[in-house]
Amino acid sequence: MEHGRLLLGATPLGQPGDASARLVEALASADVIAAEDTRRARTLVAALQVTPAGRILSLFDQNEAARVPMLLEEIAAGATVLLISDAGMPLINDPGYRLVTACVGAGLTVSCLPGPSAVTTALAVSGLAADRFCFEGFAPRKQGARRTWLGELAGERRTCVFFESPRRLADTLGDAVDVLGPDRRAVVCRELTKTHEEVKRGTLGELADWAAAGVLGEITVVLAGAVPQTDLQILVDEVAELVEDGVRVKDACAQVVAANPGSTSKRELYDLILKSRE
């Protein structure tokens, strides 16, 4: 008997038009659509004008373990199961890990229909370094755990992407100012791809002040990687070279910071230059 397969389908973050042609085809033809929220799934197929051939059933954190044996059996019997989350790529801070690992363990085919992801979308528009990055899921809810987590990121050189609830964003950014300093660069992406999309760039201090008034919508935060002191000295040396060529100190700092996005702020670099002259 020929086995079926598990398809992982990336769904639009907000705009139905971002759905791939392969996702539309899979929604129409799959024997089973396993959705994080069946209501969101039905809204999506309606927006895409798709009539599913198979049934739609729920698969979320609380019922995934119970659903896995049944879905595994159906795939083994030849069914195509399409796994989708509410938005973006399944498994990326969404349900599906248990099902995927069970299929892999049983030797069943697992394929992916690539597409939207809030993580890579936010990283791409952030303006921060994207050659190396890490994803941290949601920031811890409780302040003590959150501050410990931020302390672990203090020396992280990679750009960091994480999710946050709009209700806790101000508190998280405030903690980040205390733990990481007000001058570390960050970007808050709100309602990505939706009508009220907003990308707010600045220092942690600036973003904390902005968020204090309250923020709504789906939030993705991109945090610049840490710059070791040895690297900061390199920036100081670059400023010194520009100054020797006749560039004003403040203008030289601006040029060096612009050429090294996510490294440090103009103010911090300017202060370092002044200290180096003492």
N, C-alpha and C positions, 0 to 999 in steps of 0.2 A: 504493500500500500504506500502511495506517495504521501509524504507529510505535507502539511500546510506551512504557514509562516506567520511570524509576528512582525507587523510593520509599526515603526515608531514615526508618527506624523507630526511635524512642527506646524502649529496653527498660528494664525495672525495674532499680533499683540493688540490690534485695535481695528485696523483696516482690512475688511474681508478681501479686498483686491490683492493683498499680499500673499494669499494662499497660492501654493504652487499648483500647476496643472496635474502633477502626480498625486497631490493630496486630494484634489477634487475627484480624480478618478478612483482613488482608494475609498473615499467616503461613499461613492456610489456603488462600488462593487464588493467591498469587504463583507464577509459572512457575519462578523461581529465588530461593532465599534465599542471599544472599552474606553469610556470617557470619565474624566475626573468629575464632571458635573453634567448629567444628561440634559439639563435644561440649556446650558451653554452650548452643548453639542447640537441640539436641535435648532437653536438660534443660528449657529454657524451654517448648518446645511441649508437652512431656509434662505440665509443671505447669499449663499453661493448657488441657490436654485438647484440643489442636488436632492434626488430622491434615493435614500439609502436602500440597497437591496437586502441588507441584513438587519439584525436587531441592534439596538443601542442599549448598553447596560453600564451601570456605574462601576468605577474602579477608583477608589480614593484611599487615603492612608488607613482609615479605620476598617475597610473591608477587603483590602488587597490580598492579605494572607489567605482569607477564606475563598476568594475568587480564583486564585492561582491554579489549584488542582483541576477545576472545571475547565478553565481556559486552556491549560496544558493538554488536557484530554482532547479538546476540540481541535487544537492545532495538530496534534499527533494524528488525528483522524482525517486531516486534510483541509481544515478550515483556514481561512485567512482572517486574522484578528488585527484590527487597526487600533493602536493605542494612542489616544490624544489627551492632552491636558487642557486646562482652561485657556491658556495662551502660551505660545512659545514652544520650546522643545521639551518633550516628556523626559522625566527623570532629573532634569536640572532644577532641583529644589521642588520637584513635583513627584507624584506617584509613578510607579512602574519598575522600580529596581528589583523587587522580588520576582516579578513576572519575567523580566529579562534574564535574571540569573537562573531561574528555573528552566527557561527555554534553552539557555546555553548548556546547562548541566544535562539536559535531556537530549542534546544534540540536534535541537530543532533550529530552523532558519530564523534569524533575526536580521531585519533590514531596516534602514532608516530613510525617511523622506525628508531631506534637509530643508531648512527654512528659517523663519523668524526665531530670534532669541533675544530677550531683553538684555542679557549679559553682553553679547557681542555688539548689539545695537548701541547700547550706552557707551561701551568702550570706544566704538568707532567715532561717535560724535563728541566725545569728551575733550579731545584735544590733548589728552595726556598720552604718555608713552604706551604703545600697544604691542610692542615686540615681545614682551614678557608680562604675563599677568596671572593673578590667582582669583578664584571665586570663593567667597566665604558664606554663601547662602544668606539667611537672615541674621542680622545682628542679634546678640542675646537680648532677651526681654528685660531681665533684672539688671539694675545698675552695677552691682558688684561684679557680676559675670561679664557685663559689657565692658567695664573698665579693664578687667583682666585681659579680655580679648583684644581690646585696643592696645594694651601694653605689648601684646605679642606681635602686633603689627608695627610697632614703633621702629623696628629695624628692618622691616620687610622692604626690599629694594624693588620688588615687582609692583606694578600698578594693581590695586585691589578693587574688585567689584563686589558689592553686596546689596541685598534688598533690605528695605526698612518699611515699617508701617508709617503712614502719614501721621498717626497719633503719637508716635515715639520719635519721629525724626528730629525735632528740636532738642529733645533730651540727649539723643545719640550724638548729635553734632556738638552739643555743649560739653559732653564727656570727652569727645574727640579733641576739642580745644584744650581741655585740661590735661589730657594724657599725651597728645601728640604735638601740642603747640598751636597757636592761632594762625601761623603762617604757612602751614602745609597746604598744598593745593588740593582741591577736590571739585567734583562736579555732581550736582543733583539733577537727575533726569526724571521728569514727571510726565505721566500719561504718554509714554512713547508711542508714536505713530497715530495718536488720536487727535481729535479736533483741538484740544487744549494742551497739546504737547508743549513742554517748557524745559529748556536746558539751562540751568543756572550754574555758572562757573565762578570760581573765586577762591579765596583762602577759607580755611575752616572757620576762622573768626567771622569773616563776612557772611558765610553761609549760615552760621549759627544765628547771627542777628536777623538775617532774612527769614529763617524758618520759625523764629520765635513768635511771629504773628499768626502762625498756623498754616498748614499746607494740606491740600487734598489730593487724592488720586494715587495711582500706583507709582511707587518710588524705587528708583535704582540709583545707588551712589557709587561713584568712581573716585577712588582715593589715590593720589600720587604716591609713588614709591619713595622710600626714605633715601636720602643722599648721605653717604658716609662722609665724615669730616675730611677724609683725604680728597674726596671728589670736590668738596666745597673749596678746598685750597686750590684745586685746579681752576675753579671758576674765578677765584680771587686773582690768580696769576693771569688769566685771560683778560680780566678787567685792567690789570696793571699794564699789560701790553698795549691795550687800546688807549689808555691814558697817555702812555709814552708817545703814541702817534698823534696826540693832540685832541683826543676825544674827552669831553667833560666826564667826570666820575659818574654822575647820575645817568648820563646818556650811555656810558659804557656798561653800567650795571643793567640797564634796560636791554641793551643789545645782547648781552651774555645770557640773561634770563630767557629772552625770546628764543635764543638759539638752543636752549636746554630746557624745554617745557617739562614742568613737573619737578624741576630740580630744587628751587628755592624761590623766595620772593625778592623783589627788587630792594625792599627795605632791609631784609636780613643780609643780603649781599653787600649793600651799602654800609651797614653797620660793621660787617667783617672787614671791609676796606679801611674804615676809620680806625678799627682796633689794630690792624696790621701796621698802621703808621705811628702808633703810640710808642 
